[in-house]
């Protein structure tokens, strides 16, 4: 840059000299001009040489500076190249390391997925194991509820209940606690003990008494009442406030004495009656009903149903006596008419041979025969209508009593069910056993009502069948009597027969 500037100055100075010479006012002399031009040329040449030397020095300095800058630039380029190569090598190494890290990350992800699946399966297995444990706990608690073992050890059910109510507890700890409870249950199963508990005594009008009860493992228990010389079995009874009921039905005196003596001296041992059916025989003994207990369950509604049914049966008995007597009378009258038919005539005083309400129809026919066919037909029809009305009177009372008994029984059931269902809102009376027992008692009146209506309908149908057979027999006998009394007017017989 400096060298170019100096060259421009030198050229400008050389051009300026001749121009100044030409601008004079007077033309110089020839010699003077030459000498002057020579001097000026020498001066200019010196200046040019000086400028050339200066320019050379500047050029050399610039060249040195340029060489220096070039060397520095080459050094920097070399350093940058080394740095770039190093960075390239580092990037290559980083790429290789990144690839290794990527592979390691994929492997870690695979292991993580496997571990997650394993943890999920472990959680599912843990949940299934906990559910199975809770099911076992619930089953054991249900079997022990209401047993004499829990009456002796009330904390046993609480311990089982706490296991299910504490899901945050570790599963191994819950399993250990469950095994401890099972060990306690097994201990009660292989031992016996005499405990004092409140029991509802069935033979003492369901009074609750504190009795000594002999617990025999988990099978059941026995009680003894020395003051009443009574002994028997003790069962769980969820419907009772005490939770247990004492029953002695079905036991002999010797068996009761054996139970009493064993309760007084448990260490002495002895032989006791045992239900080998696993409880079904004892349960059947408990649910068996006597007529008194059945009437007690039905209450006033049952007495009303039985009263209506009894009324229907009494009416049926009265009608049976009447219809039976008239059936026999109709058969006797039929035989007498058959005898007249064989004779071909009615003997003198024939009307006096027919007795009773049934014979009265034949008497009317014989007496009206003297007045002609129309009078006889009218009299016989009137007598038959009265006889049939008396024969079938009050039969509808039987069906009415049966239907009323059925509806009263159903009304008693509905009333009792309403009272039972109201207990569902009470926590202390919402046990399924209590509700089922109440519903069972409610159906007693319907059972009695259906039985009453069935009996009444059968009796009415039977009596109506007999009365219809009596009417048919009398119609046939009257037709035969008509042919005997009015042989000349037999063609008019179908008219009366069709009416009948």
C-alpha positions in Angstrom: 0.0 0.0 0.0 2.9 2.4 0.8 4.9 1.4 -2.3 2.1 2.3 -4.6 1.8 5.7 -2.9 5.5 6.5 -3.5 5.4 5.5 -7.1 2.5 7.8 -7.7 4.4 10.7 -6.1 7.5 10.2 -8.3 5.5 10.1 -11.5 3.7 13.3 -10.5 7.0 15.1 -9.8 8.4 14.2 -13.2 5.5 15.5 -15.0 5.4 18.8 -13.1 8.9 19.9 -14.1 8.4 20.3 -17.9 5.0 21.9 -17.4 6.5 24.7 -15.3 9.1 25.5 -18.0 6.5 26.0 -20.6 4.5 28.5 -18.5 7.2 31.3 -18.6 6.4 34.7 -20.1 9.5 35.0 -22.1 11.1 32.3 -24.2 14.4 31.2 -22.6 17.7 31.1 -24.5 18.7 27.9 -26.1 21.8 27.3 -23.9 20.1 28.4 -20.8 17.3 26.1 -21.5 19.6 23.1 -21.9 21.5 23.8 -18.7 18.4 24.6 -16.8 16.8 21.4 -18.1 19.8 19.4 -17.3 19.9 20.7 -13.7 16.3 20.1 -13.3 16.5 16.7 -14.7 19.3 15.8 -12.4 17.3 17.1 -9.5 14.3 15.2 -10.6 16.4 12.1 -11.1 17.8 12.4 -7.6 14.4 12.8 -6.2 13.3 9.8 -8.2 16.2 7.8 -7.0 15.5 8.9 -3.4 11.9 8.2 -3.8 12.8 4.8 -5.4 15.0 4.0 -2.5 12.3 5.1 -0.1 9.8 3.1 -2.0 12.2 0.1 -2.0 12.7 0.4 1.7 8.9 0.7 2.1 8.5 -2.3 -0.2 11.0 -4.3 1.7 9.3 -3.3 5.0 5.9 -4.1 3.6 7.3 -7.4 2.2 8.8 -8.2 5.5 5.5 -7.3 7.2 3.6 -9.3 4.7 6.0 -12.3 5.2 5.6 -11.9 8.9 1.8 -11.7 8.7 1.9 -14.7 6.2 4.0 -16.7 8.7 1.7 -15.7 11.5 -1.3 -16.6 9.3 0.3 -19.9 8.3 1.0 -20.5 12.0 -2.5 -19.8 12.9 -3.7 -21.9 10.0 -1.5 -24.7 11.2 -2.8 -24.3 14.7 -6.4 -24.1 13.5 -5.8 -27.2 11.3 -4.3 -29.0 14.3 -7.3 -27.8 16.4 -9.7 -28.8 13.6 -8.0 -32.2 13.3 -8.1 -32.6 17.0 -11.8 -31.6 17.1 -12.5 -33.9 14.2 -10.8 -36.8 16.1 -12.7 -35.7 19.3 -15.9 -35.6 17.3 -15.2 -39.1 15.9 -14.5 -40.3 19.4 -17.6 -38.6 20.7 -19.6 -40.2 17.9 -18.2 -43.6 18.8 -18.9 -42.9 22.5 -22.4 -41.6 21.6 -23.0 -44.8 19.6 -21.8 -46.9 22.5 -24.0 -44.8 24.8 -27.0 -45.3 22.5 -26.4 -49.0 22.5 -26.1 -48.9 26.3 -29.3 -46.8 26.5 -31.2 -49.2 24.3 -29.9 -52.1 26.5 -30.9 -50.1 29.6 -34.4 -49.4 28.1 -34.8 -53.1 27.3 -33.8 -54.0 30.8 -36.1 -51.3 32.1 -39.0 -52.7 30.1 -38.3 -56.2 31.3 -38.0 -54.9 34.9 -41.2 -53.0 34.5 -43.0 -56.1 33.2 -41.4 -58.1 36.0 -42.6 -55.5 38.5 -46.1 -55.4 37.0 -46.3 -59.2 37.1 -45.0 -59.1 40.7 -47.6 -56.5 41.6 -50.3 -58.6 39.9 -49.1 -61.7 41.7 -48.9 -59.7 44.9 -52.5 -58.5 44.3 -53.7 -62.0 43.5 -52.0 -63.3 46.6 -53.5 -60.6 48.7 -56.9 -61.3 47.3 -56.5 -65.0 47.9 -55.4 -64.2 51.5 -58.4 -61.9 52.0 -60.7 -64.6 50.7 -59.2 -67.1 53.1 -59.6 -64.6 55.9 -63.2 -63.9 55.0 -64.0 -67.6 54.8 -62.4 -68.3 58.1 -64.1 -65.3 59.7 -67.5 -66.4 58.3 -67.1 -69.9 59.6 -66.0 -68.7 63.0 -68.8 -66.0 63.3 -71.3 -67.2 65.9 -69.2 -70.1 67.1 -68.4 -70.9 70.7 -64.7 -70.4 70.0 -65.2 -66.7 69.2 -67.5 -66.4 72.2 -64.5 -67.6 74.3 -62.0 -65.5 72.4 -63.7 -62.3 71.1 -60.4 -60.9 69.9 -60.0 -63.6 67.3 -62.6 -62.0 64.9 -61.2 -58.6 65.6 -57.7 -59.8 64.5 -59.1 -61.3 61.3 -61.1 -58.1 60.6 -58.0 -55.9 61.2 -56.1 -57.8 58.5 -58.6 -56.9 55.8 -58.9 -53.3 57.0 -55.2 -52.6 56.8 -54.2 -53.0 53.1 -51.1 -50.9 53.6 -49.5 -53.6 55.7 -46.9 -55.7 54.0 -48.2 -59.0 52.6 -45.6 -61.2 54.5 -46.7 -59.5 57.8 -50.4 -60.2 57.0 -49.6 -63.8 56.1 -47.8 -64.3 59.4 -50.7 -62.7 61.3 -53.1 -65.0 59.4 -51.0 -68.1 60.3 -51.1 -67.0 63.9 -54.9 -66.8 63.8 -55.0 -70.2 62.1 -52.9 -71.6 64.9 -55.2 -70.2 67.5 -58.2 -71.7 65.6 -56.5 -75.1 65.5 -55.8 -74.8 69.2 -59.5 -74.3 69.8 -60.3 -77.2 67.4 -58.4 -79.8 69.4 -59.4 -78.6 72.9 -62.5 -78.2 75.0 -63.4 -75.7 77.6 -66.3 -74.7 79.9 -67.3 -71.0 79.3 -70.1 -68.8 80.8 -72.1 -67.1 78.1 -75.7 -65.8 77.7 -77.9 -68.3 75.9 -81.5 -68.2 74.8 -83.2 -71.2 76.3 -86.0 -72.5 74.0 -87.7 -74.6 76.7 -87.8 -71.6 79.1 -90.0 -69.5 76.8 -87.0 -68.2 75.0 -85.6 -66.5 78.1 -82.0 -65.5 78.0 -79.9 -67.0 80.8 -76.2 -67.1 81.7 -75.3 -70.8 81.4 -72.2 -72.9 81.6 -71.5 -74.2 78.2 -69.0 -77.0 77.3 -67.2 -76.1 74.1 -66.1 -79.3 72.2 -63.6 -78.1 69.7 -65.3 -76.3 66.9 -68.1 -78.9 66.5 -70.5 -77.4 69.0 -71.4 -77.1 72.6 -73.5 -78.5 75.4 -75.3 -76.8 78.2 -76.8 -77.9 81.5 -79.5 -76.4 83.8 -79.2 -78.3 87.1 -82.1 -76.4 88.6 -84.5 -77.5 85.8 -82.8 -80.9 85.4 -82.3 -80.1 81.7 -79.4 -80.3 79.3 -78.8 -80.3 75.6 -77.1 -78.7 72.7 -76.1 -75.1 72.1 -76.3 -73.7 68.6 -75.4 -70.4 67.0 -78.6 -68.3 66.5 -78.1 -65.0 64.7 -81.7 -64.0 65.3 -81.2 -64.0 69.0 -79.6 -61.0 70.9 -77.4 -63.5 72.8 -76.2 -65.2 69.6 -76.8 -68.7 70.9 -79.9 -70.9 71.6 -80.1 -73.9 73.9 -82.2 -76.9 72.6 -83.0 -80.2 74.4 -85.6 -81.7 72.1 -84.8 -85.1 70.8 -82.5 -86.1 73.7 -83.3 -88.9 76.1 -83.1 -88.6 79.9 -79.9 -90.6 80.0 -78.3 -88.4 77.4 -79.3 -85.3 79.4 -77.9 -86.8 82.5 -74.6 -87.6 80.7 -74.3 -84.0 79.6 -75.1 -82.6 83.0 -72.5 -84.9 84.7 -69.8 -84.0 82.2 -70.4 -80.3 82.7 -70.2 -80.7 86.4 -67.0 -82.7 86.2 -65.3 -82.1 82.8 -62.1 -83.9 83.9 -64.0 -87.1 84.6 -64.8 -87.6 80.9 -67.9 -89.4 79.6 -70.0 -90.2 76.5 -72.0 -87.5 74.8 -74.5 -87.5 71.9 -73.1 -86.1 68.7 -74.6 -85.2 65.4 -72.6 -87.4 63.0 -74.3 -85.8 59.9 -72.2 -82.7 60.4 -75.1 -80.5 61.6 -77.9 -81.4 59.2 -79.8 -83.6 61.7 -79.5 -80.9 64.5 -80.6 -78.2 62.1 -83.6 -80.3 61.1 -84.4 -80.8 64.8 -84.2 -77.0 65.3 -86.5 -76.1 62.4 -89.1 -78.7 63.0 -92.4 -77.1 64.1 -95.1 -78.2 66.4 -98.7 -77.1 65.9 -98.4 -74.7 68.8 -95.3 -73.0 67.3 -97.0 -72.9 63.9 -100.0 -71.1 65.4 -97.8 -68.8 67.3 -95.9 -67.7 64.1 -99.2 -67.0 62.3 -100.7 -64.9 65.0 -104.2 -63.4 64.7 -104.2 -63.6 61.0 -103.7 -67.4 61.1 -106.5 -67.8 63.6 -108.8 -65.8 61.2 -107.8 -68.0 58.3 -108.4 -71.2 60.3 -111.8 -69.9 61.4 -112.9 -69.2 57.9 -111.6 -72.6 56.7 -113.4 -74.3 59.6 -116.6 -72.5 58.8 -116.4 -73.7 55.2 -115.7 -77.3 56.4 -118.7 -77.1 58.8 -121.0 -76.0 56.0 -119.6 -78.7 53.8 -120.3 -81.3 56.5 -123.8 -80.1 56.9 -124.4 -80.2 53.2 -122.8 -83.6 53.0 -125.3 -84.9 55.5 -128.2 -83.4 53.7 -127.0 -84.4 50.2 -126.1 -87.9 51.4 -129.6 -88.5 52.9 -131.3 -87.2 49.8 -129.0 -89.4 47.6 -130.2 -92.5 49.6 -133.8 -91.2 49.4 -133.6 -90.7 45.6 -132.2 -94.2 45.2 -135.1 -95.7 47.2 -137.6 -93.7 45.2 -136.0 -94.9 42.0 -136.4 -98.5 43.1 -140.1 -97.9 43.9 -140.7 -96.3 40.5 -138.9 -99.2 38.8 -141.2 -101.6 40.6 -144.3 -99.7 39.4 -142.8 -99.7 35.8 -142.5 -103.4 35.9 -146.1 -103.7 37.2 -147.3 -101.2 34.5 -149.5 -99.3 36.9 -149.4 -97.3 40.1 -151.0 -99.2 43.0 -153.6 -97.6 45.2 -152.1 -95.3 47.8 -148.8 -95.1 45.9 -148.1 -91.6 47.0 -147.9 -92.7 50.6 -144.9 -94.9 49.8 -142.7 -91.9 49.1 -141.3 -90.3 52.2 -139.2 -87.2 53.0 -138.3 -84.1 50.9 -137.2 -86.2 47.9 -140.3 -88.4 48.1 -142.4 -85.2 48.2 -141.6 -84.6 44.5 -143.0 -88.0 43.5 -146.0 -87.4 45.8 -146.8 -84.2 43.9 -146.4 -86.0 40.6 -148.8 -88.8 41.6 -151.4 -86.3 43.1 -151.2 -84.0 40.0 -151.6 -86.9 37.5 -155.3 -86.9 38.3 -155.6 -83.4 36.9 -154.1 -84.1 33.6 -150.8 -83.8 31.8 -150.3 -80.0 32.0 -151.1 -79.9 35.7 -148.7 -82.7 36.4 -145.9 -81.1 34.3 -146.3 -77.8 36.1 -146.5 -79.4 39.6 -143.4 -81.6 38.9 -141.4 -78.6 37.5 -142.2 -76.6 40.6 -141.4 -79.4 43.0 -138.1 -80.1 41.2 -137.0 -76.5 41.3 -137.7 -76.4 45.1 -135.8 -79.7 45.6 -132.8 -78.6 43.6 -132.7 -75.2 45.4 -132.8 -76.9 48.8 -130.2 -79.5 47.5 -127.7 -76.9 46.4 -128.3 -74.2 48.9 -125.3 -72.9 50.9 -122.8 -74.7 48.6 -121.6 -71.3 47.5 -120.8 -70.5 51.2 -118.1 -73.1 51.0 -116.3 -71.4 48.1 -116.8 -68.0 49.7 -115.2 -69.2 52.9 -112.3 -70.7 51.1 -111.7 -67.6 48.9 -111.9 -65.3 52.0 -109.4 -67.5 53.8 -107.0 -67.2 50.9 -107.2 -63.5 50.7 -107.0 -63.0 54.5 -103.9 -65.2 54.5 -102.3 -63.2 51.8 -103.2 -60.0 53.6 -101.5 -61.4 56.8 -98.4 -62.2 54.7 -98.2 -58.7 53.3 -98.6 -57.1 56.7 -95.9 -59.3 58.2 -93.6 -58.7 55.3 -94.0 -54.9 55.7 -93.0 -55.3 59.4 -90.0 -57.5 58.5 -88.7 -55.2 55.7 -88.8 -52.3 58.1 -86.1 -54.0 60.0 -83.7 -53.6 57.0 -83.2 -50.0 58.0 -82.0 -51.0 61.5 -78.4 -52.0 61.7 -78.9 -54.4 64.6 -81.7 -56.3 62.8 -80.4 -56.4 59.2 -78.8 -59.8 59.4 -79.9 -62.1 56.5 -80.9 -64.8 59.0 -83.2 -62.4 60.8 -84.9 -61.2 57.6 -85.2 -64.8 56.2 -86.8 -65.9 59.5 -89.3 -63.0 59.4 -90.2 -63.7 55.8 -90.7 -67.4 56.6 -93.1 -66.6 59.4 -94.9 -64.1 57.1 -95.7 -66.9 54.6 -97.4 -69.1 57.2 -100.7 -67.3 56.8 -100.6 -67.6 53.0 -99.8 -71.3 53.4 -102.8 -71.8 55.6 -105.1 -69.7 53.3 -104.1 -71.7 50.2 -104.7 -75.0 52.1 -108.1 -73.7 53.3 -109.3 -72.7 49.8 -108.0 -76.0 48.3 -110.0 -78.0 50.8 -113.1 -75.9 50.4 -113.0 -76.1 46.6 -112.6 -79.8 46.7 -115.5 -80.3 49.1 -117.7 -78.0 47.0 -116.9 -79.8 43.8 -117.5 -83.2 45.4 -120.9 -82.1 46.8 -122.0 -80.5 43.6 -121.2 -83.6 41.7 -123.3 -85.7 44.1 -126.2 -83.2 43.9 -126.1 -83.3 40.1 -126.2 -87.1 40.2 -129.2 -86.9 42.5 -131.0 -84.6 40.1 -130.2 -86.9 37.1 -131.5 -89.9 39.0 -134.7 -88.1 40.0 -135.3 -86.9 36.4 -135.0 -90.4 35.1 -137.3 -91.7 37.8 -139.9 -89.0 37.1 -139.9 -89.9 33.4 -140.5 -93.5 34.3 -143.3 -92.4 36.7 -144.8 -90.3 33.9 -145.0 -93.3 31.6 -146.7 -95.3 34.4 -149.2 -92.6 35.4 -150.1 -91.3 31.9 -149.4 -94.1 29.4 -151.6 -92.5 26.8 -149.6 -89.3 26.8 -146.1 -90.6 26.5 -145.4 -88.4 23.5 -145.4 -85.4 25.8 -142.8 -86.9 28.1 -139.8 -85.4 26.2 -141.1 -81.9 26.9 -140.6 -82.3 30.6 -137.4 -84.2 30.2 -136.0 -81.4 28.0 -136.9 -78.9 30.7 -135.3 -80.8 33.4 
